C-alpha cells in the first residue's frame, strides 16, 4: 500500500469517527461569481438545520463564513468548492464537477468525501524522458504544469555527456542526430548500441538526481513517459520510491501534455486495487464471501466482515436497520427516520477497517448498485429482509 493510499484510508477513518454534527457544503460556482448567491442561500439553510438540532450554529458557522468570503472573491474561473465542517473538522477543497449540496447530519456526505479524496489522490507527476529536453509535469485535477529543473542539472543527453566520460576508452566520434541536439557524441570500442545505452544510462542517472531535487519530500506517483527501451533503462537507475510501472509508452516529444496526463490517469486507476472488482467475484458469491444483496451487506458491515464495499454514485436505498434482529426494512416514511443504508453500510465498513470505492455501473457485476467482499462468510443464516434488492 502506498503512502497516498494509507493517507486516504486513514483520513476516511478519521472522518468516520468525528464528532457530530457534520456539515457537508458543496457549491458549484461559476465564472460570473454566482457562487456568492449559492453561498448566501446555503448559509441560511445550514444555520436553520443546526438550530433545529440545538447545535452551536454561530461557533460552527464562523469559519465557514470566513472560507466562503474568500471563495466569493476567487470564484471567477476557479470552479466549485467543498467545505467539511464539524466541531473537530474544518476543511475546504477546490473541486470541479461537483453538484450543489447542503447536508447537516451525524456524518459527512460520503459520496462528496470520496470525490474530494479522489481529486486529491489524482495529484501525480509525469517524467517525460526526452533526449532533447526532459521535463517534469505536475498533474492535478485542473490540468498539468511544467516544473522547472534547478540550475546545474542536465535535462538533455547533450548536456549530460560532458559531465562524465564512460569508463572505457573512447576513440570514435559520431555526429549528433536530431534527437540528441547539437555537438558531437563520442562512442568507444564496443558496439554503437552499447555505447548509446551507456550514454543514456549516464544521462538518466543525472536525470534521476534532478528528479530527486525537484520532488524532495514528495511521495505522489511519478509516471515515466518514453519509448520502451528508454523506460527500461531509466527503471534501472531510478531511486524515486513511487515510480509507477510500466509507464507511458511513446515518444513524449510527440505527445501533448493532456494526452500524457490522460494515459497516466488510466494507468493509475488500473493500478489501484480499491478501484477494481476481483475476477473471482462470482466464485466468492458462491462461497458466501461476497454479495450484492442489501440486507447481507448492511448486516456484514455492522459485524465488521466487509473488506471492500463498492457502490455507484447515484445508488440509494432508504430504510432502517435493526441490528438486534438483523433486519432491513425499506421505507420512505418520515416517521421511521429512514437513512440511505448503502451509505450507512459504507461508513460502518470504513470505521471497521474496510475499504470503500465509487465505481461506474459498467465496472459493477451485472450493473448492480452496490456489492461487497467479505473477510469471511456469515457464521449463521443470512439476515432476513422486508424489502427488495437495492436499486440504483
Order of alpha helices (4+ residues) and beta strands (2+ residues): alpha-beta-alpha-alpha-beta-beta-beta-alpha-beta-beta-beta-alpha-beta-beta-alpha-beta-alpha-beta-alpha-alpha-beta-alpha-beta-beta-beta-beta-alpha-beta-beta
